[in-house]
Amino acid sequence: MPKFLHWIIPVLALSLLSLRAAAPESDPHRLAKLPLLPAQQTEPADWLIATPTQRSAVYRTEHPNEIAMDNGLIRRTWRLAPNAATVRFDNLMTDESLLRGVKPEVMLTLNGVPFPVGGLRGQPNYAYLRDEWLDSMTTDTNAFQFSGFEVSKIQEPLPWKRKRYSSDMPWPPPGVGLTLYFRGNPLANPSNNLTMLTNLTVSVHYEMYDGIPLLSKWFTLTNASTHSVMLNSFTAEILALVEYESVVDHRERWEYPNIHVQSDYTFRGMDSQTANQTTRWVVDPQYKTQVNAASQTPNLLESRPPLGPAIRIEPGQSFTSFRTFELIHDSTDRERKGLAVRQLYRRMAPWSTENPIMMHVRSSEPAAIRKAIDQCAAVGFEMVIISFWSGFNMENEDPAYLATFKELTDYAHGKGIELGAYSLLASRSAGKADDVIDPKTGKVGGVFGVSPCLESRWGHDYFRKLYAFFEKTSMDLLEHDGSYPGDVCASTNHAGHAGLEDSQWTQWVRIADFYRWCRGRGVYLNVPDHYYFNGSSKCGMGYRESNWSLPRAQQLIHARQNIYDGTWEKTPSMGWMMVPLVEYGGGGPAATIEPLNQHLDHYNLTLANNFGAGVQACYRGPRLFDTDDTKAVVKKWVEFYRKYRAILDSDLIHVRRPDAHDLDCYLHVNPQLKEKALLMVFNPLDTPVEKTMRIPLYYSGLTQSAKVAEAGGKSRTFRLDRGYAIQLPVRLNAQGVTWFVIR
C-alpha cells in the first residue's frame, strides 16, 4: 500500500462526512431566508451626481439554486448546483450583460497540479450564455466543490486612524459581503494527487458597495490537513466577458471591455495602469466561434500575480490573496470614466483624501526644524517634512538621537503642526549579501539597479528600525522613497524567501503590512508608487524633476499641465507637486525663487497653481517667507484653500489644458456641497485677455441656473443651456489669476 494511504484513508472518511454536512442540499434553508430579487427595479439615477437610494444586498432569484448580489447599478449572479459559478454579470445602468460564458471562480496550482474552484462544464457556445443551458451543465470532479455560503457585513481590510482633515467617507464603505465556501473533492481523479485535496477549503469572498458600480473579490485557502501544501500559483478572478470589438484581422493593439480592473497588489508605477501587475486580458481557448480569424481576441479577464506566490501553507494555516476591484463603466467618455475611478479611490482608500499642507525643510538640524515649524504655524501650513539630503537618518537607533526627534515632534504638536521625515528604501545598496539578485544575470540588480531585498536580514532589520522609530518618536509622516518596486530576487540565502518564485510576494507582504500598520497609527504616507489600497495617501502628480531647472515662467505652465494631466484618475489630494524654493538640480538664478521677496509675483502664481487645484506641493527650502510681504502672500493662498477646502479637494473637471496660448482653468465640482463648483482661471500671456468661456456644470448637479461670484464679489445668475453649461465672461490681466465660486 502506498505510504500516503496509511493516513489519507481515515482523513478521507472525515472529509466525506464534512462534505455531506455542508453540501448544497443543506443550503435551501439559508437560501430561502434571503429576500427575493425584485422583478422590477427603479431606473437608477446618475450615481456620480445623486446618491442612489438602493443599498447593496444578496438575494435569491426565481431559480431554486441561484443567488445574486445587486446594488441597483450592477448585479452578479451565481448558480449554486451542481457547483457554484458566476452565470450572470449585468450592467444595470446600461441594461447590458457583461458575461458570455461560465468559468471557475478561482484557479489554484497546488503541489504543481492545477485545480479549479467551482465552475460548470458543458457550455456549447462561448459567444453567449443561455439560461436553459445552465440546467444541463455539470461539475468538474477535479474542481473544489461548493459547500455553502454566508452573507456578512463589510469588514475593513486595514485600520484607519483619522487624525487630520479628510473627507467624511465612511470606513469601511457601506455594502454587503458574500462568501462562497468550497472543499477539495476527495472523489477527484487520483492522478491529480488525491492527498493534497483532503481537508483543503477555499473561501471566495465578494463585496459589493452602496452607490457605486463596484465589486471586490479575493479568496482564502485554508489547510486543515496534517500535511503542508505548496500554493505554486493562482488566478483570483476569471471572467469570460463580452468582447469590446469584433475584429477579423490581426491587431497590434486591442480595445478591452469597458471595465476598470485593478488589485491592491500594485507597484512599480505612479498611475494605475503602469502599476497594475495582476490584470491580464488573454485569449479564451473555449471561444471557438469568435470573429477573429486566428481566434486571438483578448476577452478573457484573469487577475493573477505575475510570479508565484510559491507559498507553503502549513497544517492549520491559511493563505489570503490580494483583492481585485471591478468597476463597471456606463460610458466611454474619458471624464466620466475618470470620475468613476476617482470614486473608487475615495471609497476604497479614503485616507487618500487627507491632504495636509506641507513644507520640506532641507536641514535636519533642530534649529532649522524649529524655524520651519514656527513659519508653518504662522501661515497655516500643517506639516513639516525633514527632506531628502537633509542629513536625517531614520535608521539611527541611538537613544539620544531618537529623544531629539521625539522632543521636536512634541514641539511641533504644541504648535499644531505635524512632523515627519524621509527614508530611502530602493535605489541603494545594502551589500552583496542582502541586495536583490537578478535571475537573468545571477548578479546584484533590480528595477532601479542596485536595491536591497526586503526579505534579506538587512530588510527585516530595516523595517524593525522603522517600526521602532515611529513608536519612540511619535512622528506623523513617512516619505518613503523608492518603496518596493516589485523586485524579484533569485537569492536562495535570504532569511524571508526560499528563492525566485516566492520573492516578489513575500517582499510585497513585508511592505504592505508595514504601510497598513502606519495607517492604523495615523502615520501619513508619501510614497512614489501605487500603494493607495495598502495605506498610502499620496504619490507624484506626474512631474519631471529636471523641469524645475527651467526658467520660472516655464515652470508655471509645466506645473499646471502636470496637474491637468495627473487628475484624470487621481483626486487632487492623491498627488504631490514640487516647489523648490532654492536651486534644485541646476538652472541657476533664472530657475530659483529665492530670495522669495524678489520673485513675489512668481511665488504668488506658484501658490495659486497648487492651492487652486487642491494639490499640495512639497515647498522645499529653509523657509516659507523672508519678509512680511512674502508672508502675506503665502498666508493669503493658505487661507483661500482652507476656506474652500471641501470644494477644492473635490473632483476636477478638465475644461481646457494649459498651452500658453490662451486662458486655461481648473473646474472643481461637488453636487453634495453648498459650493457646487469652483473655477480657477489663469492667464499665461503677457497681455490682458477678455473672452467668454463655456463652463460645463453637469457634474455640479445644477440643472437650471447657477449663481456665480468672482473672487468673493457679488454673484450673478446664469442660465444653464441644454448641455448643462454656462457662458461666463472673463477678463484677466497679463499673468493674472482669478476664481469663481458657483452655487
N, C-alpha and C positions, 0 to 999 in steps of 0.2 A: 504493500500500500504506500503511495507517495506520502512524504512527510507532512505536507500541508493538510492532508485529510485527517490526520490524528487530532488536529484542533479545529478544522473547519466544520466537521460534521455536527458537533453539538452547537456551535455558534450558528450554523445554518438553520438548525431547528428553531433556535431562539429568534432568528431573523424572520422566518416564515410566520411565527406567531405574531411578531411585531407588525409585519405587513398586513396580516389578517385583521389585527385590531384597528389599524389606521387606513384600511383600504378605502377606495372611493365609495364602496357600499355603505360605509358608516357616515358619509358626509351629507346625505339628503336632509337630515335633521338640522344641521347647521345651515345648509343651503336654503332650506325652507324658511328660516328665520330672517333671511335677507329681504329687503323690500324689492318689489318687482320693478324692473326697469320701465319707466313711463313710456307709453306708446307715442305720446305727443309731448314735445318739449317746446318751450318758448323760443322764439327767434333770438339768438344771442346778440346783445348789443356789441358795439366796438369795445373790446376789452381793454384797449390801450387808452380809452377815454373815460368810460363809465365802468365802475366796478361791477362785475357780474353778480347777480343775486344767487345763482345756483352754486351750491357747495359740492365739493368732491365727495363721491360716495361709491360704495360697492353694492351691486345689485345682482339679483338672479334674473335671468331672461325667461322668455316663454319656453325655451328648450329646457328639459329637465336636468341637463348636465352642463349648463353654461353659467358663467359668472362674468360680470363686466364692471370695469371702473369707468366713471363718467363724471365730468365736471361742467357739462354744458358746452364745452369748447372742443374737447376731444373725447374719444371713447376707445378703450381697448377691451376685447372680449376673448375669453378662454373657454374652450371645450375641455371638460374635466375627465371624460372617459372616451375610449379605453385608456388614454393617458392624457395628461394636461398639455395643452398647446394653445398659443395665440392663433385665433382663427379670424379675427377682425381687428383692424386698427383704423378708426374713422376720424376724419377731419370734419367736425360738425359745423365749423364756421363756413366751409365751402361745400358741404354735402358731398364729400369725396371719400372714397375708400383708398387708403394708403397701401393696403396689403393685397398681394396677388397669390400668396402661397403660404403653406404651413412649414415651419422649420422647428427644430428643437429649441427649447428655451435657453439652454446653455450647452456648450460642448466642453468636455474635460478630457485631457490626456493624463491618465493615471498609470504610473509604472510603465510608461511607454505605450499604453493602449488607449485609443480614443473611445469615449463613451458619450452618447447623447444624454441630455437630461430633459425628459419629456419629449414632446413631438408626436406626430402621427404620420403614417405611411399610406401611400396609395393614391395620392392626388394625380389625376390623369393628365392635367394640363396646368402648367405654371404661369400662364398668361393671366389667369383669373381664377377665382375660387368660388364655387357654387356651394350653397348651404347643404344641398342634398348629397353632395359628395362626402361631406364630413361623416354622415351616419354610417358609411361603409368603410371608412378608413380604419386602419389597425395600428397597434403599437409595435414598436421595435423591441423585441425581447432583450436586446443588449442595452437598452436605454434604462436610465433611472426612472422608476415608476412613481406616478403621483400617489400620495398617501394622505393628503388633507390640505386644508387651507386655514388661514387666520386673518381676520380683519383687525386693524390696530390704528392707534393714533400715530401721527408723525413723531419720530424721535430725532432730537438734534444730533447730527453726526459729529459735532465738536462743540465744546462750550464757548460762549462768547460773553466776556465780562465787559459790560458797557461802562466806559469811564470818560468818554468825551462825546462831543456833539456828533450825532449821526441821524439818519432818517429814523422814522418811527416804525419801520418794518418789523413785524413780529418774528421772533425766533424761538423755536423752529417755525417755519412757514406753515400756515394752516392747510390742511388737506387730509388725505386718508392713505393708510398703508395697507398693503395686501401681501401676504407671504404664502407661496405655494411650496409644499413640502414634498420631497422626493426621496425614495430609498433605492439603493442599489438592488438590482434584481438577481436573487440567487439562482434563478432559472435561466440566466443568460448562458450563451454558448460557452462551454468550458474552455474553448480555445482562446477566449478573451480574458483569461486569467481570473477564474472564478473567485479566488481567495480575496482579492482586493475589494470586491463589492460588498462583502458581508459587513453589516453594521456601518456602512458609509451613508450619510444623509446629506442632501443638498437642500438648503432653504433659499428659494429665489424670492427676493424682496422687490416690491414695486411701491412707489409712492406717486400719487397724483395730487396736484396742488390747486388750491382755490384761485380762481380768477386769472389763470394763465394756462395756455395750451402746452403744458409741460408735464413730463413723466420722468422719473428716475428709476434706475434698476441696478441691482447688484446681487451677489449671492454669497452664501456661507457654506463651506464644505466642512463637515464635522466627522471626525474619525472616532467612532465608539468601539472599534475593534481592539484586538490585542497586538496588532502589528502596525508599524509605520507605513505610510503611503506617500509616494512621491507625486506631487502635482507638477507635471512637466510643463503644461501649458493649458490655457483655457480661452474660450470665446464667451464673453459675458452676455452678449446680445447678438441675435441673428434674425434679421427681418428681410423677407423677400418682398421688397417694395415695388410698387408700380414704377416703371421707368419714366424718367422725365422727358425723354425724347426717343423716338424710334428711328434709327439710322441704319440704312442698308450697308453703307460703305465703311471703310476703315476711318477711325477718328484718332487724332493725336490727343485731343482734349475733349473730355465728355462733360456734359451737364448732368449733375446728380439730382435726385429727388429733392423737393423743396422742404427740407427738414434740417434743422441745425442740431448736430450731434457732437458732443464732446464729453470728456470724463474729467474726474479730479486727478487722474494720472497724467498730468501735463507738465511739460518742462521744455527747455531749450527754445524759448521764444517769448516775446513780449505781446504777441497777439494770439488770439485763439486758434487761428489756422496753422500758424507756424508751430505752436506748442502742442498741437493735437497729435498725440502719439498713438492713439488707440482706435480711431475711426478709420475703417477700411471699406471702400466700395469695390467689390470684387464681382467676378463673373459667377452666375448661378448655373452650375452644370445640369441642374434639373429643368432648366427653362429651355426646352427644345424647340419651341415654336416662335421664338423672338425674331424680329425682322432682320437684325444684323446678320449678314451672310456668313460671318465667321463665328456667330454666337458669342460675341465679346462685349455685349452691353453690360456695364458695371452697375447692376441694380440690386445686388445683394449686400445689405449692410451688415458688417461684422464689427464688433467692439472687442478688441483684444490687445494685450501688450505686445510690443514689437519683439520682446525676448522673454523667455522663461514664463513663469517665475522660478520654476525648478525648486520649489519649496517642499521640504519633507515634513509631513504632518504626523506627529507622533500620536500614539494612543491617548484619547481623552482631549486632544487639541483640535482647534478649528482654524480655518483659513477664511478670511473675508476679502473679497475682490474690491477693486475700485468701483466707484459709482459712475454710471453712464447717464447723461442727461439728454433727453429727446424733446426738443422744442419744435412744435409744428407751426409752420408759417401759413398765413392765409392770403399772402400776396407775394409777388415777385419784386415789388418796389423796394429799392435799396434802403431808403429811410425807414420804411415800416419794418422791414426785417431787422434793421439795426436797433430800432426801438424795442422790438421783442427780445433781442439778445440782451440788451441793457436791463430789461425787466428780469431776465433770468438771473443776472448777477445781483441785482437789488434784492431778490428774494432768497437765492441760494448762498450768497456771500454778502449779507447785509453790512458786515463790518467794512466793506469796501466803500460805504457811504460816509465813513469817518473821513474828515478832510481837514486836518489841523493845518494852521498857517505856520510854516516852519522856516527857520533860519539855519544855515550851515555855518558853524564857526570853524575857522581854519586852524585854530590852535587848541591843544589840549591843556594848556597852562591854566590853572584855576582862576587867575586874574582875568584872562581873556574870556573864559566861560562865564564868569560872573558879569562881566561887562555885556556880553551878548544877552544874558538873561535879563539884565536891567533894561537894555534897549528894547527887547521884545515886549516886556511888561509895559514900557512907556508908550508903545504904539499899537498894542493889541495883538501882536503875534502870540502864538500859543505853544510853540515847541522849539527847542534848541537841539540841533544835532551836531555832535562833535564829528567833524567831517573826515574824509579820507585825507591822507598826507598830513594829518594834524599831529602825529606822534602818539596818538591814543592806541592802547593795546588791550582789547577785551579779554585776551588770554592771560594777562598778568594776574597771578594768584597771590601776590604779596599782600598781606592783610592791611598794610599801611596804604597801599595803592587803592585797594577796594574801599577803605574807610574814607579816603579823599573824595572818591566819586559818590559815595553814599552821602557825604556832607554836602556836596554840590547838588545832588538830586534833592535833598531836603531844602536847600536854599532856593532852588527853582520852584519847588512846590509851594514854598512860602510866598512866592511872588505870583502864584497862579500859572506857572509855566511848567510844561513837561520837558524832561531831559532824556536824550537818547544818544546813541553813538553808532559808529560804523565798524563793521568787521568784514575782512576779506576771507572768502572760502575758496572758490575756484580761482584759476589763473595764478596759482602759486605752487611751490613745491613743498612737500612735507618730507622729502628724502626718498631715495630709490626704493626703500623697503615699504613705503606707505603710499606712494603715488599710484595712480591708475596705470594699468598695463594694457597697451593696445594689442588686441588679439591678432591683428594683421601683421604686426612687426615683432611682437614679443618684447617691445621696449616701452619705456615710460611715454605716455601720450594720451590725451583725451580730446574732447570737443574744443577746449580752449588751450590746447597744448599741454603743458605740464600742469596737473591738478592732483590733489590728494584723493584717495579713495575714502569715502565716508565710513566704510566698513573695515578699514585698517585700524590698527591700535591707535595711530595718531587721530583718526577720525573719531573714534569713541572718546578719546581724551579731549578732543576739541569741543565736542558737544557737552561733555561733563563740565568743562570750564564755563561754557556759555550759560548752562542752567544755573550754575553756582553764582555767576556774575550777577544775573538778574535777581536772584534770591537775596544776595547780600547788598546790592546797591539800590534796589527798587527802581531802577531806571525804567523809562516808559516806552522806549522805541529801540528797535534794531534795524539798521540799514545794512542788509546782508548782501554784499557784492558778490556776483558770480553765482550764488546759490548753488543748487545741484543741477547741472545742465543735462542730466541723463547719461552721464559717462557709463560705459561698460568697463569691466576690469577682468582681465584674464589671469590675474594672480590666483594661485591656489594656497597662498600662505597668509592671507589676511584673516583677521580674527572673526569677522562677521559674515563672510560669504564663502561658499565652497569653491567657486570657480566662476567662469564666464556666465553661465546660464542664469544664475541667481543674483548676479552682481548688480544689475540695474534695479530690480525690485527691492532688494534689501537696502540699497542706498536711498531709494525714494522713501521707503518706510521710515528710515532714520530721520530724514529731514522733515518729512510731513508730520511725524509725531512731535518733533520739536516745535514746529510752527503752530500746531494745534495747542500745545502746552502754552506757548506765548499768548495765543488768542484767549485762552482761558484765564490768563493773568492780566489781560488788558494791555499787553505789550503790542504796540503798533509796529507793523512790519512794512518797510520799504524793501521790495525785492525785485530786481531786474529780471523777472521771469514770471510765468503764468501760474502762480500758486494761490490764486484768489480762493478757490474752494477749500484750501487747507489752512486758511487763516491770514494770508497776506492781504493788505489793503490797497497797495499801490505799486505800479511799475512804470516804466518810461512811457511818455506820451508819443514817442517816435522821433525825438530829436537826434541830430548827429552832432556829437560833441565838438568836432572840428569847426562847425559853423559858428561857434562862439568866438572864433578868431577873426570873423568877418567884421567889416565896419558896422558900427552900431545901427545905422539905418537899415542895413540889410538884415540884421538880426531880428528886427521887429517883424518884418514880413515873414521870414522863415518861422518865427515863433507862432504867428497866427496860422500859417499853413499847417504846421505840425499839430496844432490843436484842432483845426478843422478836420484834418485827415485822421487824427487819432481818436475822434469821438464818434465814429460810425458804429463801433461796437463797444466802446468804453463809455461809462458815465464820466462827467468831469472829474469826480473825486478819485477815479481809478488810475489816473496817470499823473506823473510829475513832469514839470518843466525845469529848466535850469536858468538861473540868473547869476552869472559870475560877476560879482561886484568889483573884483580885481582881475588882472590879466589871467587868462585861463587857456593855456595851450598855444599862446602866441597871439599875434595881431597888434601888439603894442598899444599905444595911446588911442588909436582910432577905434579899437575894439573894446576899450575898457571904460567902465562907468566911473570908477574912482578917478579923481576926487568927485564925490557924489554931487556936491553943490555946484560944480562946474558943468555938469551934464544933467541938470534937473529936468529939462524937457524930455530927454530920452528916458530918464528914470521914471518920470510920470507916465509915459506911454507904455513902458515895460510893465509897470504895476497894473495899468488899465488892461493890457493884453491878458494877463493872467487872472486877476480878480474878476474882470468882466466875463471871463469864460468859466469861472468857478473852478479853475485849475490852479492847484498850488504848485509853486516853484521852489526849488532849493536856492534861496538867496545866500550865496556863498561869499563870505568875506569876513573881515574883522568887526564890521559894524553895519547897521541898517541906516544910520543917518549921521551926518557930520555937522550940521547947522540946524537952527530952529526952522528955517525954511524947508530943508530936506525932511526934517521930522514931520512937518505939517503935511507934506505931500504923501509920505508913507501912511500917516495916520488917516488922511482923507480916504484913501482907497481901501484901507483895512475897515474903516467904519462903513463904507459903502458895501463892501462884501458882507459884513456881519449884519447889516440892516436887511439886505436882500438875500441872505444866505440860502434860505429854503428854495427860492426860485433859481438862484444861480447854480445850486448843486443839482438842479433838475435837468432833464434831458435837453440836449442841444439839437436844434433843427438846422440842417445845412442849407442855407439860403444862397450865399454867394461866396465862393472860395477866394481868399486873398490872392491878388495877382499884380498889385501895384499899378493897375490901370484905372481903377475906379473905386468907389466906396465898397467896403466889404463889411460883413456883420456876423455876429452870433445871435441866435434867437433861442432863448430858453423857454420851455413850456411846461406847465403842470396844471391839468384841469382840476386838481384837488385843492389848489391854493386860492387865496383871495387875489394874489397877483397871478393871473393866468399865464402871463408871458412877460419876458423882459428882453428887450432888443438892445444890443450894443452895436454901435456903428462907428467905423474908423475911416478916416480919410488919409490914405498914404501919400497923397500928392502934395506938391509944394504950392498949389493954388486952391482957392476955395471951390467947393462943389455944391451945386444945388440941383436936386433931382427928386423925382417921385419914385419910391421903391415899393414893389409889390411884396407884402409880408404875409406869408401863409400861416393861418391861425387854426387850421383844422384840429391839430393836436393840443391846442389850448382848451378845447371844449366849448369855446364860444361859437355861437351859431348865427346870431342876428346882428349884433353890434358890439363894438369894443370902445372902451374909454382909454385914451392914450395920453400919457403925461410925459413930457420930456424933462429929464434931469430934475425931477421934483417940482416942476412947474404945474400950471393949470392944465386940467385934462380937456381933451376934445373927443367928441364921439364920431366914430367912423362906422359906416355900414359894411358888413361883410358881403362880398359878391358870391355868386353861386359856387365858386371854388373855395369858399371859406377864407378869402384873403381880403386885405385892405390895401388901399393905395395911399401910402404915407409920404407926405412931402418932407424932405430932409435937406437941411443946409448945414454944411460943416466948413469951418475954416481950414486952411492948409495945415496938414499934420494934426488934425483935430480928432476928438473922440467925444461921443455923447451917448446917452442911453434913454430908452423909453420904457416906462412901466405900463403894462397893458392889463386892464381889469375888465 
